[in-house]
Each structure stands twice: as C-alpha cells, then as structure tokens.
Amino acid sequence: MAEIIVIAHNIRSTHNIGSIFRTSEGFGVKKIIISGYSPYPKSLGDSRLPHIANKLTSQIHKTALGAEVLVPFEQFSEPPIQELKAQGYHVIGLEQSPKSILLQEYTVPDQKIALLLGEEVEGIPLELIDKCDTLLEIPMAGKKESFNVSVATGIALYALSLGNYRAPTA
C-alpha cells in the first residue's frame, strides 16, 4: 500500500475532524495535515488559549475515540502542497469538478499520496484545486449531491489503499 497523508483544509466540524482522525488511523495514514480554520487537537507548543484548545480537543475526541493521539498531525494556515510535491507526494483533491476522474476509473499511482479534503459545503478552493495533480470524484447514485466529508474520506482511503481499485460496473 502506498504511503498516504490526509490534508483537512477548512473543515468546520470538530466531529468531522474526529471522524477523519479515526478513519485515517484505521487505514494507516502516516500523518494528517490540518489547515485553514479546521479545528485541531491540543498539541505541544499550542498557542491557543488553554480553555479553547481543551474544548476543541474534547469535541474531536467524541468521534476520534483516541485516534487523535495515535495519528501524528501538523497544523498550517495553508496546505503545504508545493513542499509535499517536492517530497514526492502525488496530490489528489477529493472534489466534484469537470476535471475529476471517477473513483472507479482511477489507477492509483505508484508513489506517495496526499489526499486533500475541502470544506463541508463549498469544497476545495479553486486556488488549491489548481495545485492538485489529480481530482477524484465519488459517484453518487442518490438524490444528494455529495457525501459527508468524513464519509467521503473513508470511501477514498479504502479505494486508494487497495491500489489499482476497480469497482464492479453495472
């Protein structure tokens, strides 16, 4: 399985962040990069007021159930996409776009992967979409336009962890 890191950019919900930690731990994600206004657990050298850091950590823990201390994370104001590319990561944005490849049609590259997630309603900002090597889209069969970001993370990590994933076709 390829080395995978997850970038959670501008995710508003502490519950989604907690779920992303728990799902990432289950798939052996090397690290989570938390950026933008995404909440994050308390860490060494945390500059936030203690009561705010403690409150957010407690809320994240409700869904992470301890995974927030098992999966290493870093916090940035903006995702360090260029630095990740320089380290050999193939940056995959999980986003619906005319440029997206359907998940079941994607061949996983034989290199390290950085999976970029965007805000719950608006998705990944255009300036970050333009920096991605690939955009992946999870096809929808129902009436809703998208999955919850944490659910979509699980679907994408499952597919990426399988390597050359091929879904059954109807």
Buried (B, 14 or more C-beta within 10 A) or exposed (E): EBBBBBBBBBBBBBBBBBBBBBBBBBBEBBBBBBBBEBBBBBBEEBEBEEEEBBBBBEBBBEBBBEBBBEBEBBBBEEBBBEEBBEEEBBBBBBBBBEEBBEBEEBEBBEEBBBBBBBBBEEBBBEEBBEBBBBBBBBEEEEEEEBBBBBBBBBBBBBBBBEEEBEEEEE
